[in-house]
Amino acid sequence: MRRMPALAAVLMLVLSGLPAFAAQLKGVQVLAGETGTRAVLELDRPADYKLFTLGGPDRLVLDLADTRLASGFSAPPPNGVVTGVRTGKPEERLLRVVLDLQGAVKPRSRIEREGDRTRLVVELMDGQAVAQAPARTIEDVIGAGERKLVIAIDAGHGGKDPGAIGLSGKREKDITLAVARELARLVDADPGMQAVLIRDSDVFIPLQQRYMKAREAQADLFISIHADAAHNRSATGASVYVLSLRGASSEAARWLADQENAADLVGGVELDARDRNLAAVLLDLSQNATMRVSDDIASQVLAALKGVGKAHKPQVERANFVVLRSPDVPSLLVETGFISNPGEESKLSDPKYRSRLAAAIVDGVRNYFSVQAPPGTWYAARQGQLGGNRQHVVARGETLSQIAARHGVPMASIRAANGLRGDMVRAGERLTIPVPPQVAAAPD
């Protein structure tokens, strides 16, 4: 008997009045380890969900919209703080999963995707332990001493995804990995920076996981390396991209729907439904600051690349690249040249030329951080030792007193250095932060 096409099957369900569900819950795992208990829900595709806890007795409830149980589903045995798992249908198109618990927990959730697999992961943290966790200080956030800047370097494509292929057969995934490794070598040679390679072998990594790996490494900057292709084989030159506003707004919506991501924006504090507006404001502030820094660094990198050869476009470009969507890690994508152009394919295959490209990228990054170093970094300390000035780009909502406190200098000094008559500063304004001789460290 011939199988009915999937679309026809869906139409038959609709015509017959039966609901066609978007997702299926295939299984639930409850895992316990040294770091606590987590529940992993295996879905055949992403689903919108709500998560909340109940007391008397303690339970965690997950409501999955437009989802049904897959055929053969069975509840997992108790493990860790979970004493049982139940399912139900409080509404026609809503699947409810209830975890019975030994005690109160603080849940954190996230969606993980790998190929065709989708997982909803819920971390179950002891509620009392979370409540007693010490408050984070400014030093906890920005670090102390002279930490190195963490530069995450992403070699585009890889594994089953070769990327563009040149006329002589050179593959983009091989070119990008070679450039990324050389870039990492030069970054590590700088005393104020250290590199993290998102991939260091011929493996495929989903786009969203690439910038998440940068976040996990607490990167100060994410650079994605590519080698462009065009129908016009005469196209040449490097390009530098930052995220478009469209990409930022779509990612903001996804993050605000994820409890763990929303909590990340305020340093791990759990947000309930009443804090949704606060999370939206914090995400907007974070994204605006991140995109501004991305733009500034990209401009420096593009200027340095122009010293290697003609740029494809004279200005930094904007595009909705998924790998650039981190709301709190400045990110840029460098198209090192056109692999579809025989001349540039040859140059990109030359280790000496790739070294020049990598050196230019590092120069651009160094030029930015030399005048705009995050506090607590090696570069910030060197600014002080040289008795020079720092630069500060005013974020939305920042006041002059906050900026002065952050950099440890009097407000009057900032006013004098920038010719300010009052304490009003504008978002996006670049301020000179004077470093007085008495706070400058003695040279090595």
Secondary structure, DSSP 8 states (H G I E B T S, - for coil): -----HHHHHHHHHHHT----SEEEEEEEEEEETTEEEEEEEESS---EEEEEETTTTEEEEEEETEEE-TT------BTTEEEEEEEEEETTEEEEEEEESS-EEEEEEEEEETTEEEEEEEEEEHHHHHTS----HHHHH-SS-B-EEEEEEE-SBTTB---B-TT--BHHHHHHHHHHHHHHHHHHSTTEEEEES-SSS----HHHHHHHHHHTT-SEEEEEEEE--SSTT---BEEEEE-HHHHHHHHHHHHT-HHHHHHTTTT----GGGHHHHHHHHHHHHHHHHHHHHHHHHHHHHHHTTTS-BSSSS-EEE--GGG--SSS-EEEEEEEETTSHHHHHHHT-HHHHHHHHHHHHHHHHHHHHHS--TTBHHHHHHHHTT--EEEE--TT--HHHHHHHHT--HHHHHHHHT-SSS---TT-EEEE---GGGS----
